[in-house]
Amino acid sequence: MENCLFCKILAGEIPSSKVYEDEFVYAFRDIHPQAPTHILVIPKKHVASMAEVDGLNDLELASCLRAIRLIAKQEKLDSGFRVVSNCGPDACQSVPHLHFHILGGRSMEETMA
């Protein structure tokens, strides 16, 4: 997608702090972290959100979830972490490219609203 911020990161047009990459997934540190560990995991194929997840095949989607587990282990988030994916404007999705936030490194609030 031509004007997608995350697609530009994938293309190397915008720098990022990479923490993980495989054939289907790229992960990097959020530039505005909401927790001591805040990493974004994105599929390399562009789909706008969970609402369009049918644009990924099962392997591509599963690779995102497997990457989250590997990254959490790599980051030593042994006492827990939160995974969030905002979908659409009402959920405050700021970049229209499916992404998962890994948040950890501190105790989280019970409520998410």
C-alpha positions in Angstrom: 0.0 0.0 0.0 1.6 3.2 -1.2 0.8 5.6 1.6 0.8 3.1 4.5 3.3 4.1 7.3 4.0 0.4 8.2 4.4 -0.6 4.5 7.0 2.2 4.3 8.8 0.8 7.3 8.8 -2.6 5.7 10.2 -1.1 2.5 13.0 0.5 4.5 11.8 4.0 3.6 11.3 4.9 7.3 13.7 3.6 10.0 12.6 1.4 12.8 14.1 -0.5 15.7 13.6 -4.1 14.5 13.3 -6.8 17.2 12.1 -9.7 15.0 11.6 -10.6 11.4 10.7 -13.8 9.5 9.2 -14.6 6.1 5.7 -13.3 7.0 6.2 -10.9 10.0 8.1 -7.8 11.0 8.3 -6.5 14.6 9.7 -3.2 15.9 9.7 -1.0 19.0 6.9 1.6 19.2 8.2 5.1 19.0 5.6 6.2 21.6 5.8 3.4 24.1 2.8 2.9 26.5 4.8 0.4 28.7 8.5 -0.3 29.4 8.2 -2.9 26.6 6.0 -1.9 23.7 6.6 -3.7 20.4 4.4 -3.7 17.2 4.0 -6.9 15.3 2.8 -6.5 11.7 2.2 -8.9 8.8 4.4 -8.2 5.8 1.3 -8.4 3.6 -0.9 -5.3 3.9 -4.3 -5.8 5.3 -6.0 -2.8 7.0 -7.2 -4.4 10.2 -8.7 -7.5 11.8 -11.8 -6.6 9.8 -9.9 -7.6 6.7 -8.0 -10.5 8.1 -9.3 -12.8 5.4 -6.7 -11.1 3.2 -4.1 -13.2 5.1 -3.8 -17.0 4.7 -3.7 -19.1 7.8 0.1 -19.4 7.8 0.5 -15.6 7.6 -1.9 -15.0 10.5 -0.5 -17.8 12.6 3.0 -16.4 12.1 1.9 -13.2 13.7 0.8 -15.0 16.8 3.8 -17.3 17.0 6.1 -14.2 16.6 4.3 -12.6 19.6 5.3 -15.7 21.7 8.9 -15.7 20.5 9.3 -11.9 21.1 7.8 -12.1 24.6 10.3 -14.8 25.4 13.2 -12.8 23.8 12.1 -9.7 25.8 11.9 -11.8 29.0 8.3 -10.9 29.7 8.1 -14.0 31.9 5.6 -12.5 34.4 3.1 -11.6 31.7 2.3 -9.3 28.8 -0.7 -7.9 27.0 -1.5 -8.2 23.3 -3.8 -5.6 21.8 -5.0 -5.0 18.2 -7.2 -1.9 17.6 -9.6 -2.3 14.8 -11.1 0.8 13.1 -11.6 4.5 14.2 -13.8 3.8 17.2 -11.0 1.6 18.6 -8.4 4.3 17.9 -6.6 2.4 15.2 -4.1 5.1 14.1 -2.3 3.1 11.3 -4.6 1.2 8.8 -2.3 -1.8 8.7 -3.1 -4.8 10.9 -0.8 -4.7 13.9 -0.5 -6.2 17.3 0.9 -4.3 20.3 2.9 -6.3 22.8 2.9 -4.5 26.1 4.9 -5.6 29.1 7.6 -4.9 31.6 5.1 -3.7 34.3 1.9 -4.7 36.0 -1.1 -3.8 33.8 -4.4 -2.3 34.8 -7.3 -4.7 35.1 -9.6 -2.6 32.9 -8.8 -2.0 29.3 -11.5 0.6 28.6 
